[in-house]
Amino acid sequence: MSNQLDSAFLTGSIEILHKIRTDLNSIMSKISQNNGSNDENSKENMKETMNKIISYLVELKLMNRESHLELDSKREEKKRKNGKNTDKIFEEKRAFCYEKVQLEKVIKNLRSFTSKFQHFEMISEEDFLKNAGEELNKFSNDHEKLINRFQYESQERKRLCTELETVKSKNNELKKRNEDTKKLISNIESKVKTIQQASSSLHEFAGTIANSVDSKQIQLAKNLPSPLYLLYFQSSQLIMIHPQLLTSVHISEGNEGSSDNFPYFVKLVIPSSKNNLEIHLSYQNNLHLIVVKAFYEDNAVNEWLVDLFTNDNGRNSPNPLHSEGEKQIYKDKRSGRAFKWAQSLAGISFLPGVSGSEATDPSYRNLESIIRSIQERVESRNELESELSSLSKGLLLGHEQTKTVATLKSWKDVTQVAKTKQHLDSRVFKAIYTNSNGETVEGHVEVKPNYPVLGSVRFEFQASPVFLNQKIEEVLKRISLVKETSPHLLSNLMREVLQEL
């Protein structure tokens, strides 16, 4: 359209110029004809001609101006159109460059792509093939195999989630039951404290009678925790009734090597044929337990009190509410033992039935019976030490046998070397002897803490012929008919075994 307008504009301009040129030629010819003529008509014609020439010049000037304006207008329009095209091309080029960069990034990522399953912790392929079942084990390529593994993984995780919810539910039930039990125990303890407070005047009166000679002990007794006070009160009464069982009951200062213990403990002195046995009864504040320590000739002998009653070694806390870490706290001689009979004597009780059937034994609550049992245990240990001293020299105590026996060559204490979880409190000895055939045989003898109760001595020998251990079993069965009070039990057992060997 613009080209057509330009042509029309040029055509019109040319026609006007031709007309002006024709008119000017005509005017110039008239001027030349009238040149030299001075009449009035010639002058008028000359003026008229000059006016026309001037008008034509003005018209030419205007035409020139319009042509310039039109030319400028066309130039500006052309520049504007060219500028728009340039911007559009530039934008398209920039868009293409951006798209190129993005595509290069995508290509780079695709080339370095690794699937998430490669870093996904899954059930091993071996377990999958073993446990997935026949349906999931059907696959024709690695892709199907991977899909089946994911399906099996999903099934197993759902199953484990279900089990986890079940375990959580049981855990919540146990926590609730535990809280209810603690509330019950707390109520019982508060009632016991009320009873103790109500009967404090009676206890003070009885304690005053028993300890009238030592007012300082009476004052200390008033500040003892209830469990220790109850033990002190019973012991004070027992020493008045049976002085042959206890020679001293004393409240001493000291936390017995543990910051968790009450700063005072009750010391009982039990007489024996040789030396006295000291029993220290201390109270553990954090666990609410009585801890027992035994000393003989200034040596810790806590193992002497093991199994005064069945399954009561004192190594674990008897309270079922304590955690596993709290139960495994009485491992060495310095820490003492939390025997069940001590808790019973101190009035510390736990849930019925959880501490074992032996907790219902009336002897648990009888201080006199327990002290007599401890005295018997001390006398047995004294006699055992005499036997062990003779055995270390190759001598057997008791009556000599006429029958020829094997010769005991060596007897050595190997407790520290042979100590295992099965006999932590036992003493183990290595015996070497020569049998009637001149063969040297080695064996081990275990002596348990409850010696001389039947079954407290166990023999383990290895020798030729093979049937030797069978003979030992027969000997032990026959010896089981021997009374527990038989003197020199260990020597007699060794004599019987050596005679059979």
C-alpha positions as CSV (number, residue, x, y, z in Angstrom):
1,M,0.0,0.0,0.0
2,S,2.8,2.3,0.8
3,N,4.5,1.6,-2.5
4,Q,1.3,2.5,-4.3
5,L,1.0,5.8,-2.4
6,D,4.6,6.6,-3.2
7,S,4.0,6.1,-7.0
8,A,0.8,8.2,-7.0
9,F,2.6,11.0,-5.1
10,L,5.5,11.0,-7.6
11,T,3.2,10.9,-10.6
12,G,1.2,13.9,-9.4
13,S,4.3,15.9,-8.7
14,I,5.7,15.2,-12.2
15,E,2.5,16.3,-13.9
16,I,2.5,19.6,-11.9
17,L,6.2,20.2,-12.8
18,H,5.4,19.6,-16.5
19,K,2.5,22.0,-16.4
20,I,4.7,24.6,-14.6
21,R,7.4,24.2,-17.2
22,T,4.9,24.6,-20.1
23,D,3.5,27.8,-18.5
24,L,7.0,29.2,-17.9
25,N,8.0,28.5,-21.5
26,S,4.8,30.3,-22.6
27,I,5.6,33.3,-20.3
28,M,9.2,33.5,-21.4
29,S,8.1,33.6,-25.1
30,K,5.6,36.4,-24.3
31,I,8.4,38.3,-22.5
32,S,10.7,38.0,-25.4
33,Q,7.9,39.3,-27.8
34,N,7.1,42.3,-25.6
35,N,10.8,43.1,-25.0
36,G,11.3,46.7,-26.2
37,S,7.6,47.6,-26.1
38,N,6.7,50.4,-23.8
39,D,3.0,50.5,-24.1
40,E,0.8,50.1,-21.1
41,N,-0.7,46.8,-22.2
42,S,2.8,45.3,-22.3
43,K,3.6,46.5,-18.8
44,E,0.4,45.1,-17.4
45,N,1.0,41.8,-19.2
46,M,4.6,41.8,-17.8
47,K,3.3,42.3,-14.2
48,E,0.8,39.6,-14.7
49,T,3.5,37.3,-16.0
50,M,5.8,38.1,-13.1
51,N,3.0,37.3,-10.6
52,K,2.4,34.0,-12.2
53,I,6.1,33.2,-12.1
54,I,6.2,34.1,-8.4
55,S,3.2,31.9,-7.7
56,Y,4.8,29.1,-9.6
57,L,8.0,29.5,-7.6
58,V,6.0,29.4,-4.4
59,E,4.2,26.3,-5.6
60,L,7.5,24.7,-6.5
61,K,8.9,25.6,-3.0
62,L,5.9,24.0,-1.4
63,M,6.2,20.9,-3.5
64,N,9.9,20.6,-2.6
65,R,9.0,21.0,1.1
66,E,6.2,18.3,0.9
67,S,8.6,15.9,-1.0
68,H,11.2,16.4,1.7
69,L,8.6,15.8,4.5
70,E,7.3,12.8,2.7
71,L,10.8,11.4,2.3
72,D,11.6,12.0,6.0
73,S,8.3,10.3,6.9
74,K,9.1,7.3,4.8
75,R,12.6,7.0,6.2
76,E,11.3,7.1,9.8
77,E,8.7,4.5,9.0
78,K,11.4,2.3,7.4
79,K,13.7,2.7,10.4
80,R,10.8,1.8,12.7
81,K,10.0,-1.3,10.8
82,N,13.6,-2.4,10.6
83,G,14.0,-1.8,14.4
84,K,11.0,-4.0,15.2
85,N,12.4,-6.8,13.1
86,T,15.8,-6.5,14.7
87,D,14.3,-6.7,18.3
88,K,12.2,-9.7,17.3
89,I,15.2,-11.5,15.9
90,F,17.3,-10.7,19.0
91,E,14.6,-12.0,21.3
92,E,14.2,-15.2,19.3
93,K,18.0,-15.7,19.3
94,R,18.2,-15.2,23.1
95,A,15.3,-17.6,23.6
96,F,17.1,-20.2,21.5
97,C,20.3,-19.7,23.5
98,Y,18.5,-20.2,26.8
99,E,16.7,-23.3,25.5
100,K,20.1,-24.6,24.3
101,V,21.6,-24.1,27.8
102,Q,18.7,-25.9,29.5
103,L,18.8,-28.8,27.1
104,E,22.5,-29.1,27.7
105,K,21.8,-29.3,31.4
106,V,19.1,-31.9,30.9
107,I,21.4,-34.0,28.7
108,K,24.2,-33.8,31.3
109,N,21.8,-34.9,34.1
110,L,20.5,-37.7,32.0
111,R,24.0,-38.9,31.2
112,S,25.0,-38.9,34.9
113,F,21.6,-40.3,36.1
114,T,21.6,-43.0,38.7
115,S,18.4,-44.6,40.0
116,K,17.3,-44.1,43.6
117,F,17.0,-47.8,44.2
118,Q,20.8,-48.1,43.9
119,H,21.0,-46.1,47.2
120,F,17.9,-47.6,48.6
121,E,18.4,-50.0,51.5
122,M,16.5,-53.1,50.6
123,I,16.3,-56.7,51.7
124,S,19.2,-58.6,50.2
125,E,18.7,-60.4,46.9
126,E,19.5,-63.7,48.5
127,D,16.7,-63.3,51.2
128,F,14.3,-62.1,48.4
129,L,14.9,-65.2,46.3
130,K,14.6,-67.4,49.4
131,N,11.5,-65.9,51.1
132,A,9.6,-64.0,48.4
133,G,7.4,-66.9,47.3
134,E,6.7,-68.6,44.0
135,E,4.7,-65.7,42.5
136,L,7.3,-63.0,43.0
137,N,10.1,-65.3,41.9
138,K,8.7,-65.4,38.4
139,F,10.4,-62.8,36.2
140,S,11.9,-62.8,32.7
141,N,14.4,-59.9,32.9
142,D,16.2,-57.7,35.4
143,H,13.5,-55.0,35.2
144,E,10.7,-57.4,36.3
145,K,13.0,-58.8,38.9
146,L,13.6,-55.3,40.3
147,I,9.8,-54.6,40.3
148,N,9.1,-57.8,42.2
149,R,11.8,-56.9,44.7
150,F,10.2,-53.6,45.3
151,Q,6.8,-55.3,45.8
152,Y,8.3,-57.8,48.3
153,E,10.0,-54.9,50.1
154,S,6.7,-53.1,50.3
155,Q,5.0,-56.2,51.7
156,E,7.7,-56.7,54.3
157,R,7.6,-53.1,55.4
158,K,3.9,-53.1,55.8
159,R,4.2,-56.3,57.9
160,L,6.9,-54.8,60.1
161,C,4.8,-51.6,60.5
162,T,2.0,-53.7,61.7
163,E,4.2,-55.6,64.1
164,L,5.7,-52.3,65.3
165,E,2.2,-51.0,66.1
166,T,1.5,-54.2,68.0
167,V,4.7,-53.8,70.0
168,K,3.9,-50.2,70.7
169,S,0.5,-51.1,71.9
170,K,1.9,-53.7,74.2
171,N,4.5,-51.3,75.4
172,N,1.8,-48.7,76.3
173,E,-0.1,-51.4,78.1
174,L,2.9,-52.4,80.1
175,K,3.7,-48.7,80.9
176,K,0.2,-48.2,82.1
177,R,0.4,-51.3,84.2
178,N,3.7,-50.2,85.6
179,E,2.3,-46.8,86.5
180,D,-0.7,-48.5,88.2
181,T,1.7,-50.8,90.1
182,K,3.9,-47.8,91.2
183,K,0.8,-46.0,92.5
184,L,-0.2,-49.2,94.4
185,I,3.2,-49.5,95.9
186,S,3.3,-45.8,96.8
187,N,-0.1,-46.1,98.6
188,I,1.2,-49.2,100.5
189,E,4.4,-47.3,101.5
190,S,2.4,-44.3,102.7
191,K,0.2,-46.6,104.8
192,V,3.3,-48.4,106.2
193,K,4.8,-45.0,107.1
194,T,1.6,-44.0,108.9
195,I,1.7,-47.3,110.9
196,Q,5.4,-46.8,111.8
197,Q,4.7,-43.2,112.9
198,A,1.8,-44.4,115.0
199,S,4.0,-47.1,116.7
200,S,7.1,-45.0,117.0
201,S,6.6,-44.4,120.7
202,L,6.4,-48.1,121.3
203,H,9.5,-48.8,119.2
204,E,11.3,-46.0,121.1
205,F,10.3,-47.5,124.4
206,A,11.5,-51.0,123.4
207,G,14.7,-49.7,121.9
208,T,15.4,-47.8,125.1
209,I,15.1,-51.0,127.1
210,A,17.4,-52.9,124.8
211,N,20.0,-50.2,124.7
212,S,19.6,-48.4,127.9
213,V,23.4,-48.4,128.4
214,D,24.1,-46.3,125.2
215,S,21.9,-43.2,124.8
216,K,23.9,-42.2,121.7
217,Q,22.9,-45.3,119.8
218,I,19.2,-44.6,120.7
219,Q,19.6,-41.1,119.3
220,L,21.2,-42.4,116.1
221,A,18.4,-45.1,115.8
222,K,15.8,-42.3,115.6
223,N,17.3,-40.9,112.5
224,L,17.7,-44.2,110.6
225,P,15.5,-45.0,107.6
226,S,12.6,-47.3,108.4
227,P,14.2,-50.4,106.9
228,L,17.4,-50.0,108.9
229,Y,15.5,-49.0,112.0
230,L,13.5,-52.2,111.8
231,L,16.7,-54.3,111.4
232,Y,18.3,-52.6,114.3
233,F,15.2,-53.0,116.5
234,Q,15.0,-56.8,115.8
235,S,18.7,-57.3,116.3
236,S,18.6,-55.4,119.7
237,Q,15.8,-57.7,120.9
238,L,17.6,-60.8,119.6
239,I,20.8,-60.0,121.5
240,M,18.8,-59.8,124.7
241,I,17.1,-63.1,124.2
242,H,19.9,-65.1,122.5
243,P,23.3,-63.5,123.3
244,Q,25.0,-66.6,121.9
245,L,23.8,-65.7,118.4
246,L,24.9,-62.0,118.5
247,T,27.7,-60.5,120.5
248,S,27.2,-56.9,119.3
249,V,24.6,-54.7,117.5
250,H,26.0,-51.3,116.7
251,I,25.1,-48.3,114.5
252,S,28.2,-47.1,112.7
253,E,29.0,-44.1,110.5
254,G,29.9,-44.6,106.9
255,N,28.3,-45.0,103.5
256,E,30.0,-48.4,102.9
257,G,31.8,-47.1,99.7
258,S,28.7,-45.8,97.9
259,S,27.4,-42.3,97.8
260,D,23.9,-43.7,97.2
261,N,23.9,-45.3,100.7
262,F,22.6,-43.8,103.9
263,P,25.6,-42.4,105.9
264,Y,25.0,-44.9,108.8
265,F,24.8,-48.7,108.7
266,V,23.9,-51.4,111.3
267,K,26.8,-53.7,112.2
268,L,26.1,-57.2,113.6
269,V,28.8,-59.4,115.1
270,I,28.1,-63.1,114.9
271,P,30.4,-65.4,117.0
272,S,31.9,-68.6,115.7
273,S,34.4,-71.3,117.0
274,K,37.3,-69.4,115.6
275,N,36.7,-65.7,114.7
276,N,33.7,-63.5,114.6
277,L,31.8,-62.7,111.4
278,E,30.8,-59.1,110.9
279,I,27.6,-58.3,108.9
280,H,27.1,-54.7,107.7
281,L,23.6,-53.8,106.8
282,S,23.3,-50.5,104.8
283,Y,20.4,-48.8,103.0
284,Q,20.5,-47.7,99.4
285,N,18.5,-44.5,99.1
286,N,18.1,-44.5,95.3
287,L,16.9,-48.1,94.9
288,H,15.2,-48.5,98.3
289,L,17.1,-51.7,99.1
290,I,19.1,-53.2,102.0
291,V,22.7,-54.2,101.0
292,V,24.6,-56.8,103.0
293,K,28.3,-57.1,103.4
294,A,30.1,-59.9,105.3
295,F,33.6,-59.7,106.7
296,Y,35.7,-62.5,108.3
297,E,39.2,-61.8,109.5
298,D,39.0,-58.4,107.7
299,N,38.3,-60.0,104.4
300,A,35.1,-59.5,102.4
301,V,33.3,-62.9,102.3
302,N,29.9,-61.9,100.7
303,E,29.8,-65.3,98.9
304,W,29.5,-67.1,102.3
305,L,25.9,-65.8,102.5
306,V,24.9,-67.0,99.0
307,D,22.0,-69.4,98.8
308,L,21.1,-69.3,102.4
309,F,17.7,-69.8,100.7
310,T,17.1,-71.2,97.2
311,N,18.1,-69.0,94.3
312,D,19.2,-66.0,96.5
313,N,22.7,-65.0,95.4
314,G,22.1,-61.3,96.0
315,R,23.7,-60.2,92.8
316,N,20.6,-58.7,91.2
317,S,18.0,-56.3,92.6
318,P,15.0,-58.3,93.9
319,N,12.7,-55.5,92.8
320,P,11.0,-56.4,89.5
321,L,10.3,-52.8,88.7
322,H,14.0,-51.9,88.5
323,S,15.6,-51.8,85.0
324,E,18.1,-54.3,83.8
325,G,20.9,-51.8,84.5
326,E,19.7,-51.3,88.1
327,K,19.5,-55.1,88.6
328,Q,23.1,-55.8,87.7
329,I,24.8,-53.6,90.3
330,Y,26.1,-56.1,92.9
331,K,29.1,-57.6,91.0
332,D,32.0,-57.2,93.3
333,K,32.9,-57.6,97.0
334,R,32.9,-53.8,97.6
335,S,29.3,-53.4,96.5
336,G,27.8,-56.0,98.8
337,R,24.7,-58.1,98.0
338,A,21.0,-57.3,98.0
339,F,19.8,-60.6,99.5
340,K,16.0,-61.2,99.5
341,W,16.0,-62.3,103.2
342,A,17.5,-58.9,104.1
343,Q,14.7,-57.1,102.3
344,S,12.1,-59.2,104.0
345,L,13.6,-58.6,107.5
346,A,13.7,-54.8,106.8
347,G,10.0,-54.8,105.8
348,I,10.7,-54.1,102.1
349,S,8.2,-56.0,100.0
350,F,7.5,-56.3,96.3
351,L,4.7,-57.5,94.2
352,P,3.3,-60.9,95.3
353,G,4.8,-63.8,93.5
354,V,7.3,-62.0,91.3
355,S,10.3,-62.6,93.6
356,G,9.9,-66.4,93.5
357,S,8.1,-68.9,95.6
358,E,10.9,-69.0,98.2
359,A,9.8,-65.5,99.3
360,T,6.9,-67.1,101.1
361,D,9.2,-69.1,103.3
362,P,8.6,-68.0,107.0
363,S,12.3,-68.2,107.7
364,Y,12.8,-65.1,105.5
365,R,11.1,-63.0,108.2
366,N,12.8,-64.7,111.2
367,L,16.0,-63.1,112.2
368,E,16.9,-65.8,114.7
369,S,16.6,-68.5,112.0
370,I,18.8,-66.5,109.6
371,I,21.5,-65.8,112.2
372,R,21.6,-69.5,113.1
373,S,21.9,-70.4,109.3
374,I,24.8,-67.9,109.0
375,Q,26.5,-69.4,112.0
376,E,26.3,-72.9,110.6
377,R,27.6,-71.6,107.3
378,V,30.6,-70.0,109.0
379,E,31.5,-73.2,110.9
380,S,31.2,-75.2,107.6
381,R,33.6,-72.7,105.9
382,N,36.1,-73.0,108.8
383,E,36.1,-76.8,108.5
384,L,36.3,-76.5,104.7
385,E,39.4,-74.4,105.0
386,S,41.0,-77.0,107.1
387,E,40.2,-79.7,104.6
388,L,41.5,-77.5,101.7
389,S,44.7,-76.9,103.6
390,S,45.2,-80.7,104.0
391,L,44.3,-81.4,100.4
392,S,46.9,-78.9,99.2
393,K,49.5,-81.0,101.0
394,G,48.1,-84.2,99.4
395,L,46.4,-85.4,102.6
396,L,42.8,-86.5,103.1
397,L,41.1,-85.9,106.5
398,G,39.0,-88.6,108.1
399,H,39.5,-92.3,108.6
400,E,42.0,-94.1,106.5
401,Q,40.7,-96.7,104.1
402,T,42.3,-100.2,104.0
403,K,41.6,-100.5,100.3
404,T,44.3,-99.3,98.0
405,V,43.5,-96.0,96.4
406,A,44.9,-93.8,93.8
407,T,47.5,-91.3,94.9
408,L,46.6,-87.6,95.1
409,K,49.6,-85.7,93.6
410,S,48.5,-82.1,93.5
411,W,45.6,-79.9,94.7
412,K,45.6,-76.3,93.5
413,D,43.1,-73.4,93.8
414,V,42.3,-72.2,90.2
415,T,39.1,-70.2,91.1
416,Q,40.3,-67.0,89.4
417,V,41.2,-68.8,86.2
418,A,38.2,-71.1,86.0
419,K,35.6,-68.6,87.2
420,T,32.6,-68.5,84.8
421,K,29.0,-67.2,84.9
422,Q,27.8,-70.6,86.0
423,H,29.8,-70.6,89.2
424,L,30.7,-67.0,90.0
425,D,30.6,-67.6,93.8
426,S,32.1,-71.1,93.7
427,R,35.6,-72.1,94.4
428,V,37.3,-74.3,91.7
429,F,40.3,-76.6,92.4
430,K,42.6,-78.5,90.1
431,A,43.3,-82.1,91.2
432,I,46.1,-84.2,89.8
433,Y,46.5,-87.9,90.9
434,T,48.1,-91.2,89.8
435,N,45.7,-94.1,89.4
436,S,46.5,-97.8,90.1
437,N,47.8,-98.2,86.6
438,G,50.4,-95.5,87.1
439,E,48.5,-93.1,84.8
440,T,48.4,-89.3,85.7
441,V,44.9,-87.9,85.6
442,E,43.7,-84.3,85.8
443,G,40.4,-83.1,87.1
444,H,38.5,-80.2,88.5
445,V,36.5,-80.0,91.7
446,E,33.9,-77.2,92.2
447,V,32.8,-76.3,95.8
448,K,29.7,-74.2,95.9
449,P,28.9,-71.5,98.5
450,N,26.2,-73.7,100.2
451,Y,28.8,-76.4,101.2
452,P,28.2,-78.9,102.8
453,V,24.6,-79.2,101.4
454,L,24.3,-82.2,99.1
455,G,25.1,-81.3,95.5
456,S,27.4,-78.5,96.6
457,V,30.5,-80.4,95.4
458,R,30.9,-81.3,91.7
459,F,33.7,-83.4,90.1
460,E,34.9,-83.2,86.5
461,F,37.6,-85.7,85.5
462,Q,39.1,-86.6,82.1
463,A,41.0,-89.8,81.9
464,S,41.4,-93.2,80.2
465,P,39.5,-95.6,80.2
466,V,36.4,-93.9,78.8
467,F,33.9,-95.3,81.3
468,L,35.7,-93.4,84.2
469,N,33.1,-90.6,84.3
470,Q,30.3,-93.1,84.4
471,K,32.0,-94.6,87.5
472,I,32.2,-91.2,89.1
473,E,28.5,-90.7,88.6
474,E,27.8,-94.0,90.3
475,V,30.0,-93.0,93.2
476,L,28.3,-89.6,93.5
477,K,24.9,-91.3,93.5
478,R,26.0,-93.6,96.3
479,I,27.6,-90.8,98.3
480,S,24.3,-88.8,98.0
481,L,23.0,-91.1,100.8
482,V,25.6,-89.6,103.2
483,K,24.1,-87.2,105.8
484,E,24.8,-83.5,105.4
485,T,26.3,-83.5,108.9
486,S,29.0,-86.0,107.9
487,P,32.4,-84.6,109.0
488,H,35.1,-84.0,106.4
489,L,32.6,-84.3,103.5
490,L,35.0,-83.1,100.8
491,S,37.8,-85.5,102.0
492,N,35.4,-88.4,102.1
493,L,34.1,-87.6,98.6
494,M,37.6,-87.4,97.3
495,R,38.5,-90.7,99.0
496,E,35.5,-92.4,97.4
497,V,36.3,-91.1,94.0
498,L,40.0,-92.1,94.2
499,Q,39.1,-95.6,95.4
500,E,37.0,-96.1,92.3
501,L,39.8,-94.7,90.1
